[in-house]
Structure formats: C-alpha cells, structure tokens
C-alpha cells in the first residue's frame, strides 16, 4: 500500500540516512522518572508518556502518577502566573475567565474586524466623497463628510451622532434618492455591528480590560498596528529566505542524483507546489501547498500531458522556523498526504508551482505513505534554528491545552484565595487526559513530537549531505 511505484534511488536513501538529525528526541521507557529538579513542563511530559504507556498495556495509571501530574500542572500554573517572569498570554486567559467585562470585550473584539468592514461599507454607500458632491455646500454636506471621516478613524460613537444628525436633516425627503438615504441612515443607526463597536469602545476603558490589553501587548504588538505589520513583514522575509535555502539544498541533491543517473537527468525540484482541486477528497484543514518537492520523471510509458512527461513525487519538504511550528503543522501535513493519496491512479494531475505547471501521476500519489510512522523516506521538515541543549519534551500545543482547560483556569483564578488553591482541584484535567477523545493528541504528544523531530533536519546539514 505504501510502496512507491518507482523504488527510491539508493543514493537518495543513503543521503536521507546520512543527514544528521540534530533535533531528534530519545526514546523513553515506561519506567523513566522525572528528575527532582525537572521543570514542571518536563515532569508533565514524562508523566503523560507514562500514562499513555500504561493505558496501552490495558492498565490504569495509579494514584501516585495522578498526584505527580496534578502537582506538576499546579507548579506550571504558579510559574505562569508570576508577575515578573510569568506568561502574559496565560494571565490574560485567566483574567478573561474570571471577569465578565473582559469576556464580553474579548468576544466583541474577536468579530470587530468584520463589524468595522460592515459599517464602513454601509457608510460608503451613503456618504462616500463621490456621493457628497451631489449636495451643495452646507450643513448636510458637512454632516456627510463628518460621518465618512468617523468611519475612517473608527470613532463609532461620533459616527452614531453624525448619522442621527443626518437623519434629522432628512425628515422631509424631497426626492426618491433622499428617501433611500434616510432609510439607509435609519438602518445604519439600528445596525447590530454599530452597537457592538460602540460597546467595544465603552468597555475599552474598564480597568480590567485595560489590564487585559496590557497583558496581550506584552506578548506582542497589537494586530493591525505598525509594529505588527513590520514584524509580519520581517517574519515573512525570514521565511522566504529559509525556503530559498531549503530549495537550494534540494536542488543540490537533485543535481547529485542526476549525475549518478547519467544523461537521462530524471530529477528536478519545484517550489510552492499547489494541490489541484481535481483530486477527489476534502481539502479542508489539509496541507494544500508544499514548500519544495523533489520529483522524478515517470518511467511509465505514455505518461504525458500535451507531450510533457509526467513526474512522480520523491521527497516533500516543508520549511519551519522552529520545532514548535513543525509540531503544530504535523496533523495538517498528515491530512495533506492523505489528500494526495486519494488521487485517481489512472489520472495525471496538473500541479501549479513557481516553476510552472507540472503534471504528476495519480498512481504515484496513491502510493505515498500516509501513516505517521512511515514518512522517513518521503517527508522532511527543514529548519534553520539551532538545536536546544535540552529539548523541550512538552509541545507548545499540549502546554496550551493543559493551561486553557477550565479546571486549570479555575485553579489559577483562586491562587490568591484563602485557603490557597489545592492541586487536587486539577484532577478533572487528569481524568480528561485519560478518557476524553479531545485530549488524545495531548496523551500521545511525546510520540508525535518524537516523530516530528525525527523528520527534522537543519538546512545546512541537508545541503552538506547533498
């Protein structure tokens, strides 16, 4: 099922085996105990792995393991809640969990961009500068200009006042156009989005909301701000440079393989390869663009599209800035492989790439491995970050799920209570970990993290090996 239609070139296999795996994690045996001075995150990772291994043997984890889990989670919460070196994101989550004004603000803020677009579109339909020219100089034209300016600056309460003023001026419309404008102003004043934006502005001065926003600003610049835009541009430039370096390493590998093949030169590299919609499977939540791909010209006779030879996938490469980014991406990557494997074996599919459209054989796509444990000859994650001296054993996604669980937030909110919160209050998180389907990824997190790190290579190492 998972065997490719063309066997991998021995040189390709040897190269992949030779690339150092500097991000690799060790295997853990079920008896592995966390050191007494281990961080709470490390302790949690080891305890969770012990729980997984115990359940895999059809046994139940004992009370001692549960106590180590709740104790380590309580320590992680206390560290995250420290005022000096804590986690501002978690502190913001706790504040939102316990304070109704913050919850309302966060809910309104989550849809504020959409609300702003709705109101600005409604204002443009009424008071766009082009529409203002229909009125001669005077109070009505000035009110329209004020309405449009308020929409541009996000002054929603002032916008409401300007719309009300315009509506009062239009109480006796003299034409069908003025009647339509009056109706539009009435609809604008009653629009739920305008009410939500006004309420969002009112809540912004609440002291708890001010504290909540300050915590998020410690984490990073506010969305849409100049700093956020600059940070995003810088990150995108770094990502493009890393992708270019990975493509260069893969190109060196293709050249070496072609040199070994002689005159036929059957290998090539494409970048930014997009999966066509013609593949008959659900594309949602699946990787639909691959950063760099090593292809081999098909040996099958007659496999051409318009005289262009068809190709087979040899190696799929994804570029990530960190181990955490790769671990977060991994489920999507697996869904992307399953999507490719749904190709019709008798069809040749056109894939768009930066290098032009490339025809790929469905038969070879069907043969791609889809099990997470059988990807070593087909998938690489390339990264240019240094390997950590002490790798983190608890993934960022698992840590966030543990911290964002309702019992964890309840525990954090009562840390300052008298008597102090007891770690036993975190037992529901332990039970969810063992029993709830939504916690399966956390229960299996070490094995998944180990698989991801096994697929990761430093870009310099891949270039050196090629």
Secondary structure, 3 states (H helix, E strand, C coil): CCCCCCCCCHHHHHHHHHCCCCCCCCCCCCCCCCCCCCCHHHHHHHHHHHHHHHHHCCCCCCHHHHHHHHHHHHHHHHHHCCCCCCCHHHHHHHHHHHCHHHHHHHHHHHCHHHHHHHHHHHHHHHHCHHHHCCCCCCHHHHHHHHHHHHHHHCCHHHHHHHHHHHHHHCCCCCCHHHHHHHHHHHHHHHCHHHHHHHHHHHHCCCHHHHHHHHHHHHHCCCCCCHHHHHHHHHHHHHHHHHHHHHHHHHHHHHHHHHHHHCCCCCEEEEEEEECCCCCCCCCCCCCCEEEEEEEEECCCCCCEECCEECEEEEEEEEECCCHHHHHHHHHHHHHHHHHHHCCCCCCEEEEEECCEEEEEEHHHHHCCCCCCCCCCCCEEEEECCCCCCCCCCCCHHHHHHHHHCHHHHHHHHCCCCCCCCCHHHHHHHHHHHHHCHHHHHHHCHHHHHHHHHHHEEEHHHHHHHC
